[in-house]
Amino acid sequence: MFLRYDLGIEDQQCILVFASESVFQDIASYHHLACHGTFKIVPKQWFQLFSIYVQVKGSSFPWVFALLPNKTKQTWSTFEYLEINRDSEGRGRVRSL
């Protein structure tokens, strides 16, 4: 897992997104995704750890972990608009629109 997106640690509305290298495969190749949100194990600055897993050949693998500061509509809107892009060399990056 690598840090792919950082809204800014000094910002109280900070969102951090961690993703594996495989996150840059075409999302259409994944037929099954699972999401999970937990609240009890996150560091004090954040409110929720939101996880997305992919299923490949019957096994689940972590795809994305996001630390979210709260459950507001604004936070979820920001998280929803994260986009996975590839640069000209095929490397991926996560950015906010």
Secondary structure, 3 states (H helix, E strand, C coil): CEEEEECCCCCCCCCEEEECHHHHCCHHHCCCEEEEEECCCCCCCCCEEEEEEEEECCEEEEEEEEEECCCCHHHHHHHHCEEEEECCCCCEEEEEC
